[in-house]
Amino acid sequence: MTGPSHARAGAETDTVDVAIIGGGVLGTAVAARLSTTTASVCLLEAESDVAEGASKGNAGVAVSYYGPPGTLETQLITASTPRWEELTARLSVPYRRLGAVMVALDDEQAHHLEETREEILACGVRAELLTSAQTCAQEPLVTDRCVAGLLMPDEGVIDPMALTVAYANLAASNGVSVRLASPVTAIRTDDDGRHLITTAQGTVRCRFIVNAAGVAAGRISRMAGGEDMRYWPRKGQYAVLDRAFAGSLRRIVFSTHSATTKGINVVPTTHGSALLGPTANDHEEPDDKATDADTVAMLVASASGLVPSITDDLIIKYFAANRPASDEPHRLRFDERIPTLLHCTNRSAGVSISPAAADHVLELLNSAGLDAQPRRDAAQALPPAPRLRDYDDPSELIAADPQYGQVVCACEHVSAAEINRALAAPVPASSVDGVRKRTGATYGRCQGSLCSAGISFLTALHTNTGPATVKQTARGTVGS
């Protein structure tokens, strides 16, 4: 399959080498990587947009360390960490390597910091133990109850939704067939040993399946005749603090890790806000993304124990998302029963492993007979995507495109040019929320109360809908 291909949802049959099920950060990363080869690829996403699951609701930390050495997950994180500046520049994705401090509030936690440092160094990553005074010098907002700290200079913050969308846009630009609103309803094998995947929008015939379906990965495996893997939703709740506070943060502030939890963290975002979270609550309803007052109160109490200046009045939003929990938290391997079914899921570090995980998937597929070779004509980068908020003097932007002078979202300084670009991309936004994921519009203090009308209007123009039918989210209309 060659040449650009926009996202589509037509009832048709594709015959491809690889079908990827799942449009989260891992599925789209794999699609982007395979798109630069001679392999023909189709990406199937159940929702009407990419980044609708865990990739839509996480802390946006590109970690340099997450667990002990010797695991594939750790190897992929270590391989991905030095690549972020180059990768995000190619894909026009916001990223900052601002480092982190892990804070110990008592002697027991300080002892854990020493153990954590040894583990981090064993992973080949930088870390430095700090005194209380040194910790507060690294992050002056840290509580004076701090008894010790651990500096992790290679931690970074990234926009996980923009990253997922960018992977998808690169894939589509290189000819990947991106089928949205295409939940998989059946998988069978034909007489030639090829998989036939039935979706709501037609059938895909393929040699290999990459199962990147997140919480639904167990169902996809069983549907294909693979392993009986159990996945369940692990809900993480977050609170968002506005830039009046977040602008003072220098570093990510981590709780000291324990044997059972990585705790509640305080994370600056690439948009200028800050996140508190996440919690971890296992349950059985993948669509349950509700927040509750008791959990939010716990979030604020825990975070303010690290950074005392955090108060309720700084919160502008709560949200929750479900990450894919399983008995095998990181699964990147072929199925034990179906040799052409490759599982690609991760409970918590999907963003952080995504560049190297995509490379590893290509290696595994080629070792199984795919024979995908590099394509000389494949795009390796997306066109530059300037953001109005990044310019102190936007006069040159406006001279090149007057729509940069039309500010639609005043809180986040998002222009009509950026919104229209998101609505006309290879994998375009088709809802107000889709515009938010791609531009940051509605992220600010007013949470869209001032700009939703303008965003809805531009979205309606691009999607040929009207005021009553323009979509608010991937599922519901503005009026629903």
Phi, psi and omega in degrees: 000122182232161177085160183296149178216119177286159174301141183214162181219037181277151179279090184214170179248130173251141168248118186224168174286314187228130171250125178257125179255111180124122182254037172273193187294326179285316179299316181288326177297317177297317179300317180297317181293314180294334182293342179270009179242181180280357180292143172268138193220143172230135176251126181248123179234130184293323181277173181272014174205160173281170178057049179253355181253231182299331180293344179270342186223071174222177188283349177070035176257124172268095190281152172262345181212138177220338183196186187293160178289163174094353178262158177297321179303313179297318178300320181289322176297314181298323178288328183281326189308311182286356187266352193295318182299314181293316183295312183291332175293318179295327186257004181054050180249131179298133181205142174219127174267087185258354178078169182219155168241132173262129192251129174258131183256356176204176184294325179296316177295324178298322176296319177298325179298321178297319178294320180296319179301315180298321179292319180297314180297324178294337176277356181083024184244151181282143175199148183217126175289142183235149169284174177301314181295320180294323178297314180293332175290323177291322179219095184299343180278352181294146182300149176284358172282352180299130178255341178193167179211170177226119179274127177238088192289346186263003177289145180222163174247143185220158173271103187293328179287318177297324178296314180298315178297319181295317175304314182296318180296320178295317179301311181296322178299330181266009172105000176294134176278108181262108182256108178269167182051043185232064176297139180281127181250341179197150174222126176224172181245133181273182185294340179268005180080012177271149176279136172247112183256118179265130178231174178294345183243021178124189186242145176238131177251129187211161175277318184234146171245132169255114183269095179244040190272010175061232182301332181273006186297325178296319179295319179296318180298314180295323180297326181274359182085015182272199183300152176272082184262132179262126172239147176216158181283134170246106186282132172243124177259147183225156167239142180252129178254145185281172189291343177301326174268312190298332180296344180269348180284132176264325187230163163292139178246114181259145164289155173294131179292147173238183180291340186245342184206153172265358170078184179268134184239163177243114192235115170297146178253167178289349179266357179099354175269190175219151179247142169249130178143190000259164166277179178214106182230113178283137179207192188236008185244100183300334181270359180280104178237030181284149171256162178220153188297321182295318180292320178297319178298321178295319177304310183296318180297316180294315182293322180290340172294332176272318184230097189297339182284357176285125179224162183302324187290348177278347185282130178249348183194150167242150172204167179218155176212161181249123174260156188277101177273147181200167176292344176239088190305325178240119183232107177221084186194166175284152178294146181287339182256321185248106188289351179250015176249115184250120180272136182218086180223157177209137185290315190225343188244029183301316178300313188292332180264352195302317181297312182286328177298320179297319176298318183294321177300316178299317178299316180296316180295318179295323179293337179267003174112009181295316181060051176273123182253154178300143176257123181293331184270003184284139174288138176253352184217160174262155176303146178307141182233078182300145177244130184304320185293345180275358186244121173290323177236099184273015187301322179292321177300313183293324178296323179284328180210103183303340180292343173293340177276355179260094182279120180265315178253104184290323182301316185255004179055050179258128186263167175298327179299317181291321179293315179295325177296318179295325182281347181242015183286168176305320170245091193280155167294142178231011181210168176299318179294325176297322175296318179302314182299327186268336187236339186088358177300138183081002179288340194281193187302323184277352177053038174091359183295335180262334189249352184300325181297316180293320178294318178299320180297311180295323178295318179298320180298318183282332185257005179055042176243176180244179183304327183275344186240354176298139187276138173279315180232187178296341185245324191241156179275167181302324183275357185275000000 
